């Protein structure tokens, strides 16, 4: 009896493990390889330091070549340029006697994306702007009469909920009193971005938790030391990476899949932003779909194009350029699906523009309902939050899909491949291929 019980337990365990392998499948394993590579330190955050964007583009091009994708021109690249502020040299340095030794860049603070170069100085006094000042007209008047040209203002809106007071904090971030520098306090998480311009004054974002805030005596006179070196690139050369599989019946009509491959790059030579979920995961889906449609058994009736876009993190610049310089007429696009943040999915997916293109949304939702791929397919309206936007603005039927749930790492140093679950990736891939095949019919 005992041996029979052990046999049943072993059988159930084996069945569970086998089902997990089935859930992963080939798409998962290929995606894991893509994410591990594209989020690695060797790609420098796929930004504009150490040619991170070019390394990533070349990697995608190499995968296109393996699948035998066709090109619209002499190669897979569509070249373009834009301005970008970068930090390619020494890591930024920040220290203040309010909390002791120097903080660690990326973990404790971030420089603003548009920050100019600043040589380290230790004699700049710190002045706090918080709720005690914003809520008191007399304190605010007294504050405004100070001279700040040799001072840093630390803006701490902790605990403030009044809308009028919050407007005052927003104004303070524009440096209306012309302080030497501005430090914005965040008590939850730090997020970074990109900038096409250089700011007129230095600013940083500080992560100050409740425990640290309780140790700070704001009435005590404090000083700040800060140093950073920027390099402004007024005409950075980069590229979209584009290939396609020709349709057997309707070669001049296209179904298009897009995903941006760029991320935030580096902040100094020691801090890089891996961008595993945003958007190595989307590139992994794009390449999986390219692999799928390049197989003879999946030969499409309509042509299928795959566009890996640059410059999304700078303001959707790669997709904007493409819509202004399309490689085939935009009116020939039957449908476009943009994929960004594909690394989770336990809460399902959200479809941006779902309310605009209800037929396509309903088709995607029905396919999921029939096959039980993921938990939910949620609808959302129009939003300029990813690369679908400029296409749909010009009349292309285009939706943007992102996965929900799981890890919260986003635009920070913690969006790593090793913590990217990809737990619903295989099911998302099956959902998208069935949806793509339905569009073929």
C-alpha positions, -999 to 999 in steps of 0.1 A, spaced: 0 0 0 28 23 9 46 16 -23 14 23 -43 10 56 -25 46 66 -33 40 56 -69 9 79 -71 29 108 -56 57 103 -80 33 101 -109 16 133 -99 49 151 -94 61 139 -128 29 151 -144 32 185 -128 68 189 -139 60 178 -174 31 202 -176 55 230 -166 78 221 -194 49 221 -218 39 255 -206 75 268 -212 81 253 -246 103 264 -274 91 300 -274 100 304 -237 135 290 -241 143 311 -271 129 342 -252 150 334 -222 181 334 -244 171 367 -260 163 384 -227 195 371 -211 216 385 -240 198 418 -245 197 427 -208 233 418 -202 260 443 -193 276 438 -227 248 458 -243 252 487 -219 215 491 -213 208 494 -251 212 531 -249 235 558 -263 267 551 -243 293 527 -256 271 520 -287 246 500 -267 219 507 -293 240 496 -322 251 464 -304 215 455 -298 204 464 -334 232 442 -348 220 413 -325 185 416 -339 197 419 -374 217 387 -370 186 369 -358 166 382 -388 193 368 -410 191 334 -394 154 333 -403 159 344 -438 137 375 -435 136 398 -466 148 434 -465 130 464 -480 163 480 -490 199 470 -492 198 458 -455 176 456 -424 185 491 -412 165 523 -415 189 550 -404 179 581 -384 193 605 -359 183 626 -329 197 645 -300 204 629 -267 221 638 -234 244 611 -221 267 603 -191 295 581 -205 323 589 -181 328 586 -143 298 576 -122 280 606 -107 290 614 -71 266 627 -44 272 632 -7 257 652 20 263 654 57 226 648 64 230 611 59 267 605 61 289 589 35 285 591 -3 254 575 -17 254 549 -44 243 560 -79 213 541 -92 204 527 -58 201 558 -36 199 586 -62 197 594 -99 208 624 -118 182 640 -140 183 628 -176 191 663 -188 216 672 -161 246 693 -172 282 687 -161 290 698 -126 324 699 -109 323 687 -73 318 714 -47 314 709 -10 303 743 1 267 745 -12 242 747 16 210 726 16 176 742 21 145 721 26 112 728 9 84 706 25 49 707 37 57 730 66 66 757 41 40 749 14 11 750 38 20 783 54 17 816 35 40 834 59 67 806 57 64 805 19 68 843 17 99 841 40 113 813 19 109 833 -14 129 861 0 160 840 4 190 839 -20 196 804 -35 223 809 -62 248 790 -40 223 766 -24 206 733 -32 169 730 -25 157 696 -14 120 693 -24 102 668 -1 64 664 -7 61 635 18 26 634 33 12 662 11 -23 655 -4 -38 690 -9 -40 696 -46 -31 733 -44 0 725 -23 10 698 -48 9 724 -75 34 744 -55 57 715 -53 54 710 -91 64 746 -96 93 742 -72 108 715 -95 111 741 -122 135 760 -99 116 794 -98 140 808 -72 171 799 -94 188 777 -69 222 762 -78 206 727 -78 174 709 -71 170 675 -53 136 658 -56 127 633 -29 110 600 -37 101 576 -9 90 547 -30 113 540 -59 136 557 -84 129 557 -121 151 571 -148 145 584 -184 162 599 -214 164 636 -225 169 653 -259 182 684 -242 205 697 -214 188 714 -185 198 748 -173 205 736 -137 216 704 -121 189 682 -105 188 648 -88 162 624 -75 168 611 -40 154 579 -24 146 588 12 127 561 30 107 567 62 135 553 84 161 576 68 137 606 70 133 600 107 170 604 112 173 637 93 172 669 113 161 694 87 168 723 111 205 713 112 225 732 86 237 708 60 258 708 28 258 688 -4 286 677 -28 277 667 -63 296 659 -95 286 646 -129 299 648 -164 275 648 -193 282 646 -231 254 660 -253 251 643 -287 233 667 -310 231 643 -339 233 607 -326 231 582 -355 209 551 -348 185 528 -366 153 508 -368 157 472 -377 131 459 -402 125 426 -420 96 407 -435 82 374 -447 65 378 -481 29 366 -483 19 339 -507 -14 354 -518 -14 390 -508 23 401 -508 14 438 -509 -7 437 -478 9 435 -444 4 424 -409 30 442 -387 45 433 -354 66 460 -336 87 462 -304 112 488 -293 147 475 -285 162 506 -270 164 513 -232 180 539 -209 216 529 -213 242 539 -187 245 567 -160 282 569 -158 305 540 -163 294 519 -134 256 521 -136 235 505 -163 198 499 -168 193 463 -181 157 467 -194 148 430 -193 111 435 -191 112 469 -209 117 458 -235 140 428 -241 109 408 -234 90 425 -262 120 419 -286 119 383 -275 83 381 -286 90 399 -319 118 375 -327 98 345 -317 71 356 -341 96 362 -369 109 327 -363 74 313 -365 63 330 -397 96 322 -414 89 285 -412 76 269 -444 47 253 -425 35 287 -413 39 305 -446 15 335 -444 -10 346 -471 -4 383 -462 31 396 -458 43 399 -422 67 427 -413 88 428 -381 100 463 -369 124 466 -340 122 503 -332 148 526 -316 142 558 -297 110 548 -279 125 558 -245 135 592 -259 99 600 -270 87 574 -296 112 588 -320 119 556 -340 82 549 -347 76 586 -355 104 585 -380 91 553 -396 56 567 -400 71 598 -417 94 576 -439 75 543 -444 92 515 -464 58 506 -478 26 526 -478 9 527 -444 -24 521 -461 -12 486 -469 -10 476 -432 -40 454 -424 -32 455 -387 -3 464 -364 4 448 -330 29 466 -308 44 446 -279 61 462 -249 66 446 -215 60 409 -222 79 394 -193 51 387 -168 13 382 -175 -1 364 -144 -28 391 -143 -33 389 -181 -27 416 -207 -41 451 -215 -48 462 -250 -43 499 -256 -66 512 -284 -89 483 -277 -118 506 -276 -108 522 -309 -104 489 -328 -131 468 -312 -132 441 -339 -96 432 -335 -98 435 -297 -129 412 -296 -111 387 -319 -81 386 -295 -103 383 -265 -124 355 -280 -93 335 -290 -81 337 -254 -116 327 -241 -117 297 -264 -82 285 -254 -77 298 -218 -42 310 -226 -40 338 -200 -61 351 -171 -76 381 -188 -76 404 -219 -85 439 -206 -95 468 -228 -81 503 -227 -86 534 -247 -63 556 -268 -29 565 -252 4 578 -265 24 554 -243 42 533 -269 51 529 -305 16 521 -318 7 558 -314 20 575 -345 7 546 -367 -29 548 -353 -28 586 -356 -23 582 -393 -52 558 -397 -34 524 -392 -54 498 -372 -28 495 -344 -30 482 -308 -4 481 -281 -3 451 -257 14 449 -224 15 421 -197 3 427 -162 13 415 -128 45 402 -112 77 422 -109 75 460 -103 110 468 -117 106 495 -143 131 521 -156 155 512 -128 186 491 -123 166 462 -110 149 453 -143 172 423 -147 171 391 -168 176 369 -138 145 383 -121 123 383 -152 98 354 -148 86 350 -184 60 328 -167 32 334 -192 54 340 -222 47 307 -239 9 312 -236 12 348 -248 31 336 -278 4 310 -286 -23 337 -282 -5 361 -306 2 334 -332 -34 323 -332 -45 359 -334 -20 365 -363 -32 334 -381 -68 346 -377 -59 379 -394 -44 358 -422 -79 344 -429 
